[in-house]
Amino acid sequence: MRKSLKKEYQKLASRLGRFDQARVLVVGDLMRDIFIWGKVKRISPEAPVPVVEVERETAMLGGAANVVNNLIALGAKIHLAGVVGEDAAGAAILKELQERGVGVEAVAVEQNRPTTVKTRVIAHSQQIVRVDREVRKPIQPESRAQIIKALRKILPEIDLILISDYAKGVISRELTRGFFPAARRLGKKILIDPKLANLASYRGGNIITPNHLEAGQIARFEVESDQEVERAGRIILKELGMDAALITRGERGISLIERDKLPRHIPTEAKEVYDVTGAGDTVISALGVTLASGMDLYSATVIANLAAGIGVSKLGTSVVSRAELQEALRNGGL
């Protein structure tokens, strides 16, 4: 299996130049990821918790905005749809996106709703705690209408739609019904990184990318073996009306289940796993840009699996660049 993959990697290496032609629309929950880095030398006298001596702090795009971050690193041109709050974190997200050339005409600024901010405290390469500031209620109808109106204008300009759902209130049946039919009429593929609470919102999409735990929850049985993955994938395709399910399986790699085709299982490329933060974003970003650049779904899955292996070897919400991916392909893997 690995020998055949090495040959495929080398064939695919020359095709990454097409990535800069890919035009991707990302729809989902926008966040700000903050990392506080420091050292622990003692335990607090107030409670049995470590005292972190802060050395530095970094902030970056998170959630669906981290998917955008990954797509930019791979060379794609991006439009983004979602919601931020009328606050400093929201303003910072919009400023960074605009500076990086992302189309934000479908991003609504909603009053009385905080921008989602996730703060991670890290000491000695270990995450100590995460603090979330967020509201998970559905976005306001006015925000939804604004997004749908903007999306309908954007659709003719893009190659693929990527739904990055974190169940923070942006994705809903009302939202997807507002633009999925128009997207299908225009022949745009719809790729979905799901949350189980919103399954009904995804009908009309093409490709869904659950992890094996989510696949088991959708299929209503535990998913571990190849045979169980295949069975779950078929159930997902039938229940949601999808063309394909790409099921991520951690150390077991990725399984691709397509309608009317034999399933394919691709082994993991990760050597050492330092941090799985943002791993799902890495997979769906690589998959999206590869499909948007005109490659077939199996080739896109192979590339996404390799990108995941690179991503989990880094600490923090890290992106995988086109140069890193191309080097790994040319070398026949990690």
C-alpha positions, 0 to 999 in steps of 0.5 A: 500500500505504501509503495503504491502511495509513494508513486501516487505522491510523486505523480501528484506533486506536479499538479499543485501549481493549479492551486492558485487557480482554485476559488473557494467559498467558505461558510461557517463559524468564525473565531479568534484563537489566542495562545498564551505561552509560558513556563510552569515552575510552581503550584499555586498556594491558593489551589492545586493548580500550576502557575504559568509564567507568561512569556508571549501571546499570539493570536490567529484566525480560528474556526472557519477562519482557520480553514481560510488560513489553511486555504491561503497557505495552499494558494487558493483565492477565498470568499468567506461567509459568517458572523462576527460580533461588534467587538475588538476580536471581530474587528481584528478578524475582519482586518486580518482577512481583508489584509490577506485578500479574502472577500468578506462581503458575506460576513455579517457584523452582529450587535449584542453577540460576542465574537467567539474567542478561544484562549489556550494556555500552553506551557512546556509544549502542553496545553494547560487549559482552554478558556472559551468566550462564545454564544452558541445561539442561532444568528439573527434572521437579519444576519442570515438574510444578509449572508444569503443575499451576498452568497447568491452574488458570489456563487458564479465566481467560485469553484467550490463551497466549503461548509465549516460548521462548529455549531456556534449558530451560523449554519442552519437549515434556513441558511443552507436552503437559502443558497444550496439550490442555487449552488447546485444549479450552477454545478458547484460542489458542496463540501461539508465538515459537519457537526451532528446537531446540524445534520438536517442542514446538510441535505443538498451537499455533495461530500461530507467529512466526519471523523470515525466517532461522528460517523458511528453516531450518525450510523448508530453503531461503533465504528472501528474496523474497515468493514464498519467504516464502509457500512457507516459510510453507506448509511451516511450517503443514503440518509443525507443524500451525499455523493461521498463520505470521507471518514477521518480515522486518526492513526488509521488514516482516512477512508473514502466511501463513494456512491457506486464505487468500491471503498478505499482506505488510505493509511496515515502518514503521521510519524509523531503527533504533537497536537491535533488542534485544527487537524480537521481544518487541515484535511478539509482545506486540502481536500477543498483546494484540490477539488477546486483546482480540478483533481478527482476525489481520490487524489484529493483525499490522498493529498488531504491525508498527507496534509493532515500528517504534516499538520499534526506534527506541529504544535498549535493551530498550524497551517500546512503550506503548499511548499510543505505539501509539495516537498512531502509529495516529492519525497514520497511521504513524510 
